[in-house]
Amino acid sequence: MRKIVITTFSDKITAVTFEEGRPSLINVYDKNDSDKEAALLGNVYIGRVQNVVKNINSAFVEIAKDVVCYYSLNDNTQHHFLNRKNTSKVSQGDLMLVQVSKEAIKTKAPSVSSQISITGNYIVMSLDDKGEVAVSAKIRDNHFRKNIQEKLKPYIEASDGRMSFVVRTAAYKADENELIKEAEYMSGLEHSIHIKSTSRPAFTCLYRKEEQYVADIREYKLTNSDSIVSDDPELLENITSGVPRLKDITSLYEDKLLPLYKCYSLEKILHDALSPHVWLKSGAYLIIEPTEALTVIDVNTGKFDGNKKNREDTFLKINLEAAAEICRQLRLRNISGIIIVDFINMENPENNSSIIEFLKAELAKDPVPSFFIEMTKLGLVEITRKKIKKPLHEAFSHNFHKNYG
């Protein structure tokens, strides 16, 4: 059972997800921030190639005045050119259709991609030349697959093959009329983007994605046993408008004597999530230190009072507890990039193997791609986690410490 508490806190829209009563995920969103709106994740723009850097096989594409984005030529091999060309090579001054695929992180520019896709409740629409209707592999009902492909095929044909659909798993139990309505919306959206892209100037935003918190909540795959609570009617209205099926599990918090953020201890949760110290139930603790290049996590025995006669067993228990909490903290704090973990040294190689296997299993549960790389001869464990959003300490620490520090 999950509960999402979403509110405006410390000048940010903050969503905290609780699982079994414990915070498992904190997402922070800028509110009315016009400077960052230009590079909102998921937006589609007419961009102009500012320059091409051959030694890193990349280009830099300007999507708005002074908003320059990174464009990998390794990852993007099919380009949506809007100017007439005699070559498929990207050149300075080219106009291209691009979508923001990654937010700016630290000093790194936002990334844009030619692989443009727009996700709905039941359908993902991609702008490509495949012109096909694919169905999620998780849907194994052949009758449903053939039926829905036949019904969606006319929309693909109407686009002259400029788009494709992927029918999501959620469509299997959905009302067919709702699915068709979404296909009609996606078809109209593709037509609008196509027409505007042929007549609008550079820096035009052709598609502005819905509020990011709505998109994120859609992807949580919430069920009727889950719930969403907010003290802001506008936030709830945006959520239920974007994801109508969630209307029955949303509720408005109206207690004026006890604010929502105090009722759910959001201030303490954020303070703990921004603190380098994380205490474990055993009395051991972690030290989490983010740097420019990587994040270092140190495991310490602390107040752990285990079996002093068998130090190896004691250290194994601490390391297993630490491994589980580290994986939770990576998600909670949205730590990404390279992570180095200094577990407590153990002499038995089998115990090190146990830690590695346990860590791999815990990392596999993370919806953000996360991988165990290796354990070095010094006993240091290297983990990588894909960078998608800013880590919590960058997104929140300035405002939080300013108001509550």
C-alpha positions as CSV (number, residue, x, y, z in Angstrom):
1,M,0.0,0.0,0.0
2,R,1.4,3.4,-1.1
3,K,0.4,6.9,-0.1
4,I,1.6,10.0,-2.0
5,V,1.5,13.2,0.0
6,I,1.8,16.2,-2.4
7,T,1.9,19.8,-1.3
8,T,3.7,23.1,-1.7
9,F,6.5,23.2,0.8
10,S,9.5,25.6,1.1
11,D,8.5,27.2,-2.3
12,K,8.6,23.9,-4.1
13,I,5.9,21.3,-5.0
14,T,7.0,18.3,-3.0
15,A,5.7,14.8,-3.4
16,V,6.6,12.2,-0.8
17,T,5.7,8.5,-1.4
18,F,5.2,6.3,1.6
19,E,5.4,2.5,1.4
20,E,4.3,0.6,4.5
21,G,4.5,3.9,6.4
22,R,8.1,4.7,5.5
23,P,9.1,7.4,3.0
24,S,10.5,5.7,-0.1
25,L,10.7,8.4,-2.7
26,I,10.9,12.2,-2.6
27,N,10.3,14.3,-5.8
28,V,10.7,18.0,-5.9
29,Y,9.3,20.3,-8.6
30,D,9.9,23.9,-9.3
31,K,6.8,26.1,-9.0
32,N,6.2,28.9,-11.5
33,D,9.9,28.9,-12.5
34,S,9.9,30.5,-16.0
35,D,13.6,30.1,-16.4
36,K,13.5,26.4,-16.2
37,E,10.2,26.0,-18.1
38,A,12.1,26.4,-21.4
39,A,13.9,23.1,-20.9
40,L,11.0,21.2,-19.2
41,L,11.5,17.5,-19.5
42,G,9.4,16.1,-22.4
43,N,8.8,19.3,-24.3
44,V,9.2,19.2,-28.1
45,Y,10.9,22.2,-29.8
46,I,12.2,23.4,-33.1
47,G,15.9,23.6,-32.3
48,R,18.7,25.2,-34.1
49,V,22.1,23.4,-34.2
50,Q,24.6,25.8,-32.6
51,N,27.7,23.8,-33.4
52,V,28.9,20.2,-34.0
53,V,31.8,18.8,-31.9
54,K,33.3,16.0,-33.9
55,N,35.8,14.7,-31.2
56,I,32.8,13.8,-28.9
57,N,30.5,13.0,-31.9
58,S,27.9,15.4,-30.5
59,A,26.0,18.6,-31.4
60,F,24.7,21.4,-29.3
61,V,21.2,22.5,-30.1
62,E,19.6,25.8,-29.0
63,I,15.9,25.3,-28.2
64,A,15.2,28.8,-26.7
65,K,17.2,32.0,-26.3
66,D,20.3,31.1,-24.3
67,V,19.0,27.5,-23.6
68,V,21.6,25.2,-25.3
69,C,21.2,21.4,-25.1
70,Y,23.4,18.5,-25.6
71,Y,22.6,16.2,-28.6
72,S,24.5,12.9,-28.9
73,L,25.1,11.8,-32.5
74,N,25.8,8.3,-31.2
75,D,22.4,7.9,-29.6
76,N,20.5,9.8,-32.2
77,T,21.0,8.4,-35.7
78,Q,17.7,9.4,-37.3
79,H,17.3,13.2,-37.3
80,H,14.1,15.2,-37.9
81,F,15.5,17.9,-40.2
82,L,13.1,20.8,-40.9
83,N,15.4,22.6,-43.4
84,R,16.1,21.2,-46.9
85,K,19.4,19.2,-47.0
86,N,21.3,17.1,-49.4
87,T,22.9,15.1,-46.7
88,S,21.9,13.2,-43.5
89,K,24.8,14.8,-41.5
90,V,24.0,17.3,-38.8
91,S,25.5,20.7,-39.6
92,Q,25.6,24.1,-37.9
93,G,22.5,26.1,-38.5
94,D,20.2,23.0,-39.1
95,L,16.7,23.2,-37.8
96,M,15.6,20.0,-36.1
97,L,12.6,18.7,-34.2
98,V,13.9,17.6,-30.7
99,Q,12.5,16.6,-27.4
100,V,14.1,17.3,-24.0
101,S,15.2,13.9,-22.6
102,K,17.2,14.9,-19.6
103,E,17.1,17.9,-17.2
104,A,20.2,20.0,-16.6
105,I,22.3,18.5,-13.9
106,K,24.9,20.6,-12.1
107,T,26.9,22.3,-14.8
108,K,25.8,19.9,-17.5
109,A,23.3,21.2,-20.1
110,P,19.9,19.6,-20.7
111,S,19.9,16.8,-23.2
112,V,17.6,16.6,-26.3
113,S,16.8,13.6,-28.5
114,S,15.4,12.9,-31.9
115,Q,13.6,9.9,-30.4
116,I,10.3,11.8,-29.7
117,S,7.6,10.1,-27.8
118,I,4.5,11.2,-25.9
119,T,3.1,9.0,-23.2
120,G,-0.6,8.7,-22.4
121,N,-2.5,6.6,-20.0
122,Y,-2.9,3.8,-22.5
123,I,-0.8,4.6,-25.5
124,V,2.7,5.8,-26.2
125,M,2.9,7.8,-29.5
126,S,6.3,8.0,-31.2
127,L,7.2,10.2,-34.1
128,D,9.1,7.9,-36.4
129,D,8.7,6.4,-39.9
130,K,7.8,2.9,-38.7
131,G,4.1,3.4,-38.9
132,E,3.1,0.5,-36.8
133,V,0.9,-0.5,-33.8
134,A,2.8,-2.5,-31.2
135,V,1.3,-4.0,-28.1
136,S,3.0,-4.5,-24.7
137,A,4.5,-8.0,-24.5
138,K,2.8,-8.3,-21.0
139,I,-0.5,-8.5,-22.8
140,R,-0.8,-12.1,-24.0
141,D,-4.4,-12.1,-25.0
142,N,-4.1,-12.6,-28.8
143,H,-7.7,-11.6,-29.5
144,F,-7.2,-8.3,-27.7
145,R,-3.9,-7.7,-29.5
146,K,-5.3,-8.3,-32.9
147,N,-8.5,-6.3,-32.2
148,I,-6.8,-3.2,-30.8
149,Q,-4.2,-3.2,-33.6
150,E,-7.0,-3.2,-36.2
151,K,-8.8,-0.4,-34.5
152,L,-5.7,1.8,-34.1
153,K,-4.3,1.1,-37.6
154,P,-6.4,3.8,-39.3
155,Y,-4.9,6.5,-37.1
156,I,-1.4,5.4,-38.2
157,E,-2.4,5.5,-41.8
158,A,-3.9,8.9,-41.5
159,S,-0.5,10.2,-40.4
160,D,1.1,8.9,-43.6
161,G,3.3,6.6,-41.4
162,R,4.9,9.5,-39.5
163,M,4.0,8.0,-36.2
164,S,3.7,4.7,-34.3
165,F,1.7,3.5,-31.3
166,V,2.7,1.3,-28.5
167,V,-0.3,0.0,-26.5
168,R,0.6,0.0,-22.8
169,T,-0.3,-2.8,-20.3
170,A,-2.8,-0.6,-18.6
171,A,-4.9,-0.6,-21.8
172,Y,-5.9,-4.3,-21.4
173,K,-8.4,-3.6,-18.6
174,A,-9.4,-0.1,-19.8
175,D,-12.6,1.0,-21.3
176,E,-12.2,0.7,-25.1
177,N,-13.9,4.0,-25.7
178,E,-11.3,5.7,-23.5
179,L,-8.5,4.0,-25.4
180,I,-10.0,5.2,-28.7
181,K,-10.4,8.8,-27.4
182,E,-6.7,8.8,-26.4
183,A,-5.7,7.5,-29.9
184,E,-7.7,10.3,-31.4
185,Y,-6.0,12.8,-29.2
186,M,-2.6,11.4,-30.0
187,S,-3.4,11.5,-33.8
188,G,-4.5,15.2,-33.5
189,L,-1.4,16.0,-31.5
190,E,0.9,14.5,-34.2
191,H,-0.9,16.4,-36.9
192,S,-0.6,19.6,-35.0
193,I,3.2,19.1,-34.4
194,H,3.7,18.2,-38.1
195,I,1.8,21.3,-39.4
196,K,3.4,23.7,-37.0
197,S,6.9,22.3,-37.6
198,T,6.7,23.3,-41.3
199,S,5.8,26.9,-40.6
200,R,7.0,28.0,-37.2
201,P,10.5,29.5,-36.5
202,A,13.3,28.2,-34.4
203,F,12.8,28.0,-30.7
204,T,9.0,27.3,-31.0
205,C,7.7,24.9,-28.4
206,L,5.4,22.5,-30.4
207,Y,4.4,20.4,-27.5
208,R,4.5,21.3,-23.8
209,K,4.4,18.4,-21.5
210,E,1.9,18.3,-18.6
211,E,3.2,19.1,-15.2
212,Q,6.0,16.7,-14.3
213,Y,4.4,15.6,-11.1
214,V,1.3,14.4,-13.0
215,A,3.5,12.5,-15.5
216,D,5.5,10.9,-12.6
217,I,2.3,9.9,-10.7
218,R,0.9,8.3,-13.9
219,E,4.0,6.1,-14.0
220,Y,3.7,4.8,-10.4
221,K,1.0,2.3,-11.5
222,L,-1.1,3.1,-8.4
223,T,-4.0,0.8,-7.5
224,N,-7.2,1.2,-5.6
225,S,-5.4,0.2,-2.4
226,D,-3.1,3.2,-2.8
227,S,-4.0,6.9,-2.1
228,I,-3.0,10.5,-2.9
229,V,-3.6,13.3,-0.4
230,S,-3.0,17.0,-0.8
231,D,-4.0,20.3,0.8
232,D,-3.9,22.0,-2.6
233,P,-7.1,21.6,-4.7
234,E,-5.2,22.8,-7.8
235,L,-2.6,20.0,-7.5
236,L,-5.4,17.4,-7.1
237,E,-7.3,18.9,-10.1
238,N,-4.2,18.6,-12.3
239,I,-3.6,15.0,-11.2
240,T,-7.2,13.8,-11.8
241,S,-7.5,15.7,-15.1
242,G,-4.3,14.1,-16.4
243,V,-5.0,10.7,-14.9
244,P,-8.8,10.4,-14.5
245,R,-8.6,6.8,-13.1
246,L,-7.0,8.1,-10.0
247,K,-9.9,10.3,-9.0
248,D,-11.3,7.7,-6.5
249,I,-8.1,7.4,-4.6
250,T,-7.4,11.2,-4.2
251,S,-8.5,13.2,-1.1
252,L,-8.2,16.9,-0.1
253,Y,-6.7,17.5,3.3
254,E,-8.6,20.3,5.0
255,D,-7.5,20.4,8.7
256,K,-6.6,24.0,9.3
257,L,-5.2,23.4,12.8
258,L,-2.7,20.8,11.8
259,P,-1.0,21.6,8.4
260,L,-0.4,18.7,6.1
261,Y,3.4,19.0,6.2
262,K,3.2,18.7,10.0
263,C,0.7,15.8,9.9
264,Y,3.1,13.7,7.8
265,S,6.3,15.1,9.4
266,L,7.6,16.3,6.0
267,E,10.0,18.8,7.5
268,K,11.7,16.0,9.5
269,I,11.7,13.6,6.5
270,L,13.4,16.2,4.3
271,H,15.8,17.2,7.0
272,D,16.8,13.5,7.4
273,A,17.0,13.0,3.6
274,L,19.4,16.0,3.3
275,S,21.6,14.9,6.2
276,P,24.8,12.9,5.6
277,H,24.0,10.6,8.6
278,V,21.6,7.7,8.3
279,W,21.0,5.6,11.4
280,L,20.2,1.9,11.0
281,K,17.9,0.0,13.3
282,S,20.9,-2.0,14.6
283,G,22.7,1.1,15.8
284,A,25.1,1.2,12.9
285,Y,25.0,4.1,10.5
286,L,25.8,5.4,7.0
287,I,27.7,8.6,6.0
288,I,26.5,9.7,2.6
289,E,28.7,12.4,0.9
290,P,27.9,13.6,-2.6
291,T,30.8,15.3,-4.5
292,E,31.1,16.8,-8.0
293,A,32.4,13.5,-9.5
294,L,30.7,10.8,-7.4
295,T,28.9,9.9,-4.2
296,V,30.8,8.2,-1.4
297,I,28.9,6.1,1.2
298,D,30.7,4.8,4.3
299,V,29.3,2.0,6.5
300,N,30.1,2.3,10.3
301,T,29.4,-0.1,13.2
302,G,28.3,2.8,15.4
303,K,26.3,1.6,18.4
304,F,25.7,-1.9,17.0
305,D,25.8,-4.4,19.9
306,G,26.1,-7.7,18.2
307,N,28.0,-10.9,18.7
308,K,31.4,-9.7,19.9
309,K,32.8,-13.2,19.8
310,N,32.1,-13.6,16.2
311,R,33.0,-10.4,14.5
312,E,32.6,-11.8,11.0
313,D,28.9,-12.6,11.6
314,T,28.4,-9.2,13.2
315,F,30.0,-7.4,10.2
316,L,27.9,-9.5,7.8
317,K,24.6,-8.5,9.5
318,I,25.6,-4.8,9.5
319,N,26.6,-4.9,5.8
320,L,23.4,-6.7,4.8
321,E,21.3,-4.1,6.7
322,A,23.4,-1.3,5.2
323,A,23.0,-2.6,1.6
324,A,19.2,-2.6,1.9
325,E,19.2,0.9,3.3
326,I,21.7,2.2,0.7
327,C,19.4,1.1,-2.1
328,R,16.5,2.8,-0.4
329,Q,18.5,6.0,0.1
330,L,19.6,6.1,-3.6
331,R,16.0,6.2,-4.6
332,L,14.8,8.5,-1.8
333,R,17.5,11.1,-2.5
334,N,17.7,10.4,-6.2
335,I,21.4,9.8,-6.1
336,S,22.8,9.0,-9.5
337,G,26.1,8.6,-11.4
338,I,28.9,6.7,-9.8
339,I,28.4,5.6,-6.2
340,I,31.3,4.2,-4.1
341,V,30.4,2.2,-1.0
342,D,32.9,1.3,1.7
343,F,31.4,-1.6,3.5
344,I,32.9,-3.0,6.7
345,N,35.8,-5.3,5.8
346,M,35.1,-9.0,6.1
347,E,37.6,-11.8,5.8
348,N,35.4,-14.6,4.5
349,P,35.1,-14.3,0.7
350,E,31.7,-16.1,0.9
351,N,30.4,-13.2,3.0
352,N,31.5,-10.7,0.4
353,S,29.8,-12.8,-2.3
354,S,26.6,-12.7,-0.2
355,I,26.7,-8.9,0.0
356,I,27.2,-8.6,-3.7
357,E,24.3,-10.9,-4.6
358,F,22.0,-9.2,-2.1
359,L,23.0,-5.8,-3.4
360,K,22.3,-6.9,-7.0
361,A,18.9,-8.1,-6.0
362,E,18.0,-4.8,-4.2
363,L,19.3,-2.7,-7.1
364,A,17.1,-4.6,-9.5
365,K,14.0,-3.4,-7.7
366,D,14.8,0.3,-8.5
367,P,12.7,1.6,-11.4
368,V,15.7,3.8,-12.4
369,P,18.4,1.6,-14.0
370,S,21.0,0.8,-11.3
371,F,23.8,-1.7,-11.5
372,F,26.5,-3.3,-9.4
373,I,29.9,-2.8,-11.2
374,E,32.5,-4.4,-9.1
375,M,34.1,-4.9,-5.6
376,T,37.7,-3.7,-5.7
377,K,40.7,-5.4,-4.0
378,L,40.3,-2.8,-1.3
379,G,36.8,-3.9,-0.7
380,L,35.1,-0.8,-2.2
381,V,31.9,-1.4,-4.1
382,E,31.1,0.5,-7.2
383,I,27.5,1.1,-8.3
384,T,26.1,3.2,-11.1
385,R,22.6,4.7,-11.3
386,K,21.2,6.4,-14.4
387,K,21.0,10.2,-14.2
388,I,17.4,11.4,-15.0
389,K,16.7,14.1,-12.5
390,K,18.6,16.3,-10.1
391,P,19.5,14.7,-6.8
392,L,17.5,15.9,-3.8
393,H,20.3,17.9,-2.3
394,E,20.6,20.0,-5.4
395,A,16.9,20.4,-5.9
396,F,16.0,21.4,-2.4
397,S,18.9,22.1,0.0
398,H,19.2,25.9,-0.7
399,N,15.5,26.7,-0.1
400,F,15.1,24.2,2.7
401,H,18.1,25.4,4.7
402,K,17.1,29.0,4.0
403,N,13.7,28.5,5.6
404,Y,14.2,25.7,8.0
405,G,18.0,25.2,8.5
